[in-house]
Amino acid sequence: MDRSKIVAIITGAISLLLAVAYLLLVQLLDFRGEMVPAPISTLTHMVSVLQT
C-alpha cells in the first residue's frame, strides 16, 4: 500500500471517531432534560422599571 493510502485510511478513522464522540456528547447533553431559562435578577428588573 502507498503511504498516501495509509494516511487517508488513518485520517478517515480519526474523522469517524471524532464524529461518533461528538454524537455521543450531544446525546449525553440532550439526555439531561429540558433547558430551563436563566432566572431574571430582581435588581435588573427594578433598574429597567426605574428607567422607563
Contacts in CASP RR format, 6 or more apart in sequence:
PFRMAT RR
TARGET T0000
AUTHOR 0000-0000-0000
METHOD contacts of the structure
MODEL  1
MDRSKIVAIITGAISLLLAVAYLLLVQLLDFRGEMVPAPISTLTHMVSVL
QT
END
